[in-house]
């Protein structure tokens, strides 16, 4: 699919578990287009069919799927969690106020397996993670 890079294109960071997927999307196309693009990338990149979270693995549906999106409740404090976007048929990222370089969480469920309450699992790296890696990399023990 040929993509044009003009003012209607957005760069989005889509997060689930430990994964961040960077996509360029058309702000004027419906979310169904974003769904298809995201699922295509996930299926290609994670051929084993699973995404990793701190709570286990999330299967990537091989068939029809429902994708839910959420934005941070507080853009400077991710610990406050996510607010689900209520996306209807023809809604676009532009209509939902999604700006360039936005961070969105996503949750994927097999068609017909949607839960009553959608859970957005996002694992943020902590400073402790980096300090442990740095200490191990320099021969120090923590």
N, C-alpha and C positions, 0 to 999 in steps of 0.2 A: 504494500500500500504506500503510495507516494504521499509524503507529508510536506505541507508548505510551512514555512517559518515566517509568520507575519504577526500582527498585533493580536490576533485571536488565539494564538498558541500560548499555552501555559506549561510551565515546568512544575511537576508535582512530585513530592516525596510521599510514597504510599508505604505505610508501615504495618507489619504484622509480626509478632514475636521478635526474633533477632534480625529480621530481614527489613531492608529498605529498598524499595523499587523506585527508580527514577523514571518518569515517563513524561513525554511531551504530548499534550492533548489539546484538542481544539475546544476552546471555551464555549463555542456555540453549538457543539454536537451534543446530543443527549447522553446521559450517563451510560446508557446501554452500549455506546461506542467505547467508553472508558472501560466498562466491564469486559468487553471482548478483547480489548488490547491488553488489559491486565492479565486475564486468564491465559491468553496466548503466551505472554512472557513467562508467567509462572510455570506453565506446562513445559515450555522449552527449557527454561533454566533449571528447574527442579524435576528432572525426568523420573526420579524415584517416586514422585507423587506426594511429597510431604514437605511442609514448612515446619521450622523448629521454633518452639516457644519454651519459656521456663517451666511451663506446665505440661510439657509433652509435645507430641507432634500433631499438626493439623493436616488432614488429608486435602489434597487439591482435587476437586471433582473432575472426573474425566469427561463427563457429559454436561448436561445443562446445569447451571449453577445460579444462585442468587448471591449477589455481592452487596454488602452494606458498607457504608462509609460513615466516618465520624471526624469531627474536628476537635482540637483541644478546647476544653472549657476555658483555660487560661493559657494564652500563647507563651507566657514566660514561666509557667509552673506546670510542667507535665504531670506532676503528682496529683493534680486536681482531677485528672481523668479526661474522658472523651464525651462529647455530645453528638448523638447520632443525627445524621442528616436525613430528613424525611424526603426521600427522592420519589417523585411521581413520574409516570411515563415519559413525558417530553421535557422534563427538567434538564437543564444544562449546568455545567460548573459556573458559568456566568450568572445564571438566574439564582444560584445558591450562594453567590457572593464569594466564590473561591477565587483567590488572587494568585498571581504568579509566585512560585516558590512556596506554596502552601504545603503543610504537612497534614496528611489525612491518614487515619487508621482504616484498615479494611478487615472485614470478616467475610468468609466464604462458606456457603452451605449448599449441599446438593439440592437441586430443584425438588420441592416437596418435603424437605427435611428442615425447614426453617424453624428456629426455636421461638418460644414466646418472648424471650428477652435475648437480644443480641449482645454477646460479650466481645469487646475489642481488646485483644491481648497484644500488648506492645511492651517489649523489654528494652528499657533505656540503659545504656552503659552508665556505670557510676565511676566516680573518681577513684574509688577503691579498686575497681577492675584494672584501671590503668597503672596505679601505683604497684599492684601485685605483679603485673606484666613487666614493668620497668625494673623492679627489684630482682625478679627472676632472670631477666635479660642481662643484668649487670653482675650476676653471680651472688647477689645478696639473698638471704633467706628472710621471709617475712614471719 
